[in-house]
Amino acid sequence: MRGAPAVSAYLPILVLGLVSFGFAVFSVVAGALTGPKRYNRARLAAYECGIEPTPQPAGGGRFPVKYYLTAMLFIVFDIEIVFLYPWAVTFDRLALFGLIEMVLFIATVLVAYAYVWRRGGLEWDN
Amino acid sequence: MIAVFWVCAVLSVAGGFGMVFSRKAVHSALWLALTMINLAVLYVSQQAEFLGIVQVVVYTGAVMMLFLFVLMIVGVDSSDSLVETIRGHRLASVAAVLALLVLVLTMINQATQSLALNIVPTGLEGANADEGGNVQGIAKLLFGRYVFAFEVTSALLITAALGAMVLAHRDRLTRVPGQEELSRERLADPATAAGLPAPGVYARHNAVDTPALLPDGSIAENSLPGALVLRGTTHDVREEVAVTRAAELASDPKQAQEEQS
């Protein structure tokens, strides 16, 4: 694996990135060029019964800390998944030892899962 | 390879500068995401595919989301404070920058010295070829030589989950009334049995911020959404009510006399 084939394997991703970037630029530019620009007060108002986008409430529109808990728990179990990738790729070569290792690892992380579950960390309205 | 390095190195440094110099915290976070993605491309171009993909999945995916949540908790619009809240913060920052500078200079020095002695860096190509791939090589080390560190990582994950629960979870002290209870409570009270009055009388542009009028002409405060009342952006209709009332009385002298007496 010299440099050239390794790079060409990622060429589709590069092309995908360029296409999405080009689409975004095209949409913004085309919208700005072709759209009519007739602004008035009624046009900018929320239609019929929509809530007016009022100025941010005091404190800069702060969100509840519940979101942080969700994000933290997501990262914890995301890291667990990261360790599963190399194991899944080579698990027939690692044989029984690898399986025992992984069961031990998952069982330990399951303790955290059980704790979070029992304390109601997974329930939004709790 | 050289082209990938120059493009991604320049972009990641630009992302770092953008992060430091942005006035808005959310913009800083987006600049940081640019840096992280470019680092991932650099890792992949150095044959460290696993590290590159994990960089995207964990850092640009999960950690970036955590940063944005923290920004939203603190408040996106909250202004920067220039007051030093941690004692010795500035001194520590300067020390950290100097330490990093020494580290980078040592690295560059060692690299140039090796190159002068014709020691060329081999990269991961050989190691990857030995094991049949980058992920396989990492698996062999992770589940072989470093198995203890791997198992201890699970304890670290428990600690992280526990810390998140202790810091951010709040046990509810009172029970939340369910749908059935709320429904029964509403039906038990004749005033709300038929539902709350809908807002919108005297609405001119935004119906929800304008309260309803009850049949006797009084203003129904409970027809307004609670969120708008909290924000204080509801429309005061007392003036309109007074004007309409006066017009009604003027057109009907008999009713006006009744009201007088």
Interface residues (C-beta under 8 A of the other chain):
Chain A: M1 R2 G3 A6 V7 Y10 A42 A45 A46 E48 C49 G50 I51 E52 T54 Q56 P57 G59 G60 G61 R62 F63 P64 V65 K66 Y67 Y68 L69 T70 A71 M72 L73 F74 I75 V76 D78 I79 E80 V82 F83 Y85 P86 W87 V89 T90 R93 L94 F97 G98 E101 L104 F105 I106 T108 V109 V111 A112 Y113 Y115 V116 R119 G120 G121 D125 N126
Chain B: M1 V4 V44 S45 Q47 F50 V54 V57 V58 G61 A62 V63 M65 L66 F69 V70 M72 I73 V74 G75 V76 D77 S78 E125 N128 A129 G133 V135 Q136 I138 A139 K140 L142 F143 V147 F150 E151 T153 S154 A155 L157 I158 A160 A161 L162 G163 A164 M165 L167 A168 H169 D171 R172 V176 G200 H205 N206 A207 V208 D209 P225 L228 L230 R231 T233
